[in-house]
């Protein structure tokens, strides 16, 4: 859990599998698809062998009763009962009965569900199957599109009616972000990389060695052996530098220098430089997770350590709280490092 490799995955351009998406949802570690903040945010907890939810004050608002409980998204959350997945609302009422082999969170009004035949489809918030189970792999909807795979050779982007909008090679799995998706076509050494719009048209081309998704208006591109950032017009707004990088979050981007890590702002200025040997994650809710030795703590956007490294596992902050583990037990802390939910199970 709570892995520090999320940015490395983005940097190396590894494919996003369905299971990887699920893991990120569970650990609050997905940069570009953070848990929904609609209404009062609730946090999953475990007590007495079952899982339920607390509010931001650490009060139990949905009694532990589920085998597994996941983060809310669009006011609904996946829960597992007897190895089947369904959805509850913020009162704890089951609104879609547990019946699925697996499920992903609601995004843009639809949720991906997998049946007993290991095929994926999509349901709406009434539990109606609106896109039948027929895919071996899927992504949640973003920018009105979902990346799906029919089989081991063919893939596509579909719209919310299940219609194929863009046909793709099976190994293409970058999602759309801010209306654009990274794309590479052809074979090395003449492979072309750039960005396509939602019709499949390549609208940004360049002499890119690698390309990453857009986040907060900017996207990282590799030119020769250096990384810089372009805007939506394809203009290079941060000149290529000799570092590895990922995506902007909370206005800052984590970069990997030769011997240590640092954060840059949207002008490319280095605003925080971390000591050699200190690990770090992206900023979320004004805080970033750091790792010193085997323990995790947090810094603020001034680079100040505000919660000393002391936890063996930790998540990013969302809506003022972060999940941490002490002696194998999960609790929640606020931005002062005080427990609002003492570690349990």
Secondary structure, DSSP 8 states (H G I E B T S, - for coil): ---S-HHHHHHHT----HHHHHHHHHHT--TTS-----SS--EEEEETTEEEEE-TTS-EEEEEEESEEEEEETTEEEEEETTEEEEE-TTS-EEEEEEESEE---BTTBEEEE-TTS-EEEE-TT--EEEEEEESEE---BTTBEEEESSSSEEEEE-TTS-EEEEEETT-----BTTBEEEEES-TTS-EEEEE-TTS-EEEEES-SEEEEEETTEEEEEETTEEEEE-TT--EEEEEESSEEEEEETTEEEEE-SSSEEEE-TTS-EEEE--TTEEEEEEETTEEEEEETTEEEEEETTS-EEEEEEESEE---BTTBEEEEETTEEEEE-TTS-EEEEEE-
